[in-house]
Amino acid sequence: MTGVIPSQQIEAMIDAAQITADPAPLPDQIQPASLDLRLGHVAYRVRASFLTGQGRSVTERLAEFEMHRVDLTAGAVLEKGCVYVVPLMESLNLPADMQAVANAKSSTGRLDLLTRTITDGGTEFDRIPQGYHGPLYAEICPRSFSVLVRPGMRLNQIRFRQGQSVLTDKELEGLHAASPLVDGKAVIDEGLGFSVDLRPASGTLVGYRAKPHTGVIDLDRIGHYDPAEYWEDVRTDNGQIILDPGAFYILVSREAVSIPPAYAAEMAPYLAMVGEFRVHYAGFFDPGFGHDTAGGAGSRGVLEVRCHEAPFVLEHGQIVGRLVYERMRAEPAQLYGRGIASNYQGQGLKLSKHFHMG
């Protein structure tokens, strides 16, 4: 059997001590095709981001790069522009034929929190090799806003897979024909292309741009913050905007996306050659996202965009990313948007859940 591990098998992995944690994992950490990871009790402020390297442990590298430690027990601020390493509560004892990939949760990405998972012996961010035994760590770099964090907060998530289950373009075309993955024409080229919407059905609001000097965001406060204190509206009446170097934007895809129950998807960048910007992908799309069986009827993909060296004109309909679809090993017992708290089912242009929208 190959494919992405569903929620019921993640439960079985916990029972078999292939996933361990102190304290024990909570039932609501388990998503349809992933597991939320929890911050531990200390953050190490480091001089620079690093990869561990083969044969070396994160603990060894922290001795090399640590500047000071921050006790998170009563809550502490991780400051914008700084790099921290936080041991996670979860550890892995993976079977020899199972690997994992981690990614930032949606709300983490929408706050421009660069959050990546590192491991002992790791040579890539967010990639955990087959048979890995050992601890997990989050590297956190707040880019736009300083944030208040506490132990147990969930900034990233992990997905487990056995074998290769990525759909080829031909298989993706067949799936789209049987169960439409986007409204309208599908652009399929090494995944399902999606484009930016800069011609909204009504009004001129097409996105938000992070303000450079703001207060701290407490990640436990949901629907609490006034967007106007943290974001500027981005408006256009001609279907184009100019991205400023170094600025962070929240935009939305033109396409309404659907993930059928037997599949999962991951957002990936399109091509570096199409422009001097990057879509910060908060990565995982769970089975049932935007799907009518889970109350979705199509959900837009929120795009977290950062421009690099030069100002860049982004135009309506420009392809900015792609969704790579994978088969589930089995259909999950729970679907995104059905019977679980799913903040972004049926979404359009939307900031993270920490902001009240009117």
Rosetta blueprint (number, residue, H / E / L):
1 M L
2 T L
3 G E
4 V E
5 I L
6 P L
7 S H
8 Q H
9 Q H
10 I H
11 E H
12 A H
13 M H
14 I H
15 D H
16 A L
17 A L
18 Q L
19 I E
20 T E
21 A E
22 D L
23 P L
24 A L
25 P L
26 L L
27 P H
28 D H
29 Q H
30 I E
31 Q L
32 P L
33 A L
34 S L
35 L E
36 D E
37 L E
38 R L
39 L E
40 G L
41 H L
42 V E
43 A E
44 Y E
45 R E
46 V E
47 R L
48 A L
49 S L
50 F L
51 L L
52 T L
53 G L
54 Q L
55 G L
56 R L
57 S L
58 V H
59 T H
60 E H
61 R H
62 L H
63 A H
64 E H
65 F H
66 E E
67 M E
68 H E
69 R E
70 V E
71 D E
72 L L
73 T L
74 A L
75 G L
76 A E
77 V E
78 L E
79 E L
80 K L
81 G L
82 C L
83 V E
84 Y E
85 V E
86 V E
87 P E
88 L E
89 M E
90 E E
91 S E
92 L E
93 N E
94 L L
95 P L
96 A L
97 D L
98 M E
99 Q E
100 A E
101 V E
102 A E
103 N E
104 A E
105 K L
106 S H
107 S H
108 T H
109 G H
110 R H
111 L L
112 D L
113 L E
114 L E
115 T E
116 R E
117 T E
118 I E
119 T E
120 D L
121 G L
122 G L
123 T L
124 E L
125 F L
126 D L
127 R E
128 I E
129 P L
130 Q L
131 G L
132 Y L
133 H E
134 G E
135 P E
136 L E
137 Y E
138 A E
139 E E
140 I E
141 C E
142 P E
143 R L
144 S L
145 F L
146 S L
147 V E
148 L E
149 V E
150 R L
151 P L
152 G L
153 M L
154 R L
155 L L
156 N E
157 Q E
158 I E
159 R E
160 F E
161 R E
162 Q E
163 G L
164 Q L
165 S L
166 V E
167 L L
168 T L
169 D H
170 K H
171 E H
172 L H
173 E H
174 G H
175 L H
176 H H
177 A H
178 A H
179 S L
180 P L
181 L L
182 V E
183 D L
184 G L
185 K L
186 A L
187 V E
188 I E
189 D L
190 E L
191 G L
192 L E
193 G E
194 F E
195 S E
196 V E
197 D L
198 L L
199 R L
200 P L
201 A L
202 S L
203 G L
204 T L
205 L E
206 V E
207 G E
208 Y E
209 R E
210 A E
211 K L
212 P L
213 H L
214 T L
215 G L
216 V L
217 I E
218 D E
219 L L
220 D L
221 R L
222 I L
223 G L
224 H L
225 Y E
226 D L
227 P H
228 A H
229 E H
230 Y L
231 W E
232 E E
233 D E
234 V E
235 R E
236 T L
237 D L
238 N L
239 G L
240 Q E
241 I E
242 I E
243 L E
244 D L
245 P E
246 G L
247 A L
248 F E
249 Y E
250 I E
251 L E
252 V E
253 S E
254 R E
255 E E
256 A E
257 V E
258 S L
259 I L
260 P L
261 P L
262 A L
263 Y E
264 A E
265 A E
266 E E
267 M E
268 A E
269 P E
270 Y L
271 L L
272 A H
273 M H
274 V H
275 G L
276 E L
277 F E
278 R E
279 V E
280 H E
281 Y L
282 A L
283 G L
284 F E
285 F E
286 D L
287 P L
288 G L
289 F L
290 G L
291 H L
292 D H
293 T H
294 A H
295 G L
296 G L
297 A L
298 G L
299 S E
300 R E
301 G E
302 V E
303 L E
304 E E
305 V E
306 R E
307 C E
308 H L
309 E L
310 A L
311 P L
312 F E
313 V E
314 L E
315 E E
316 H L
317 G L
318 Q L
319 I E
320 V E
321 G E
322 R E
323 L E
324 V E
325 Y E
326 E E
327 R E
328 M E
329 R L
330 A L
331 E L
332 P L
333 A L
334 Q L
335 L E
336 Y L
337 G L
338 R E
339 G L
340 I L
341 A L
342 S L
343 N L
344 Y L
345 Q L
346 G L
347 Q L
348 G L
349 L L
350 K L
351 L L
352 S L
353 K L
354 H L
355 F E
356 H L
357 M L
358 G L
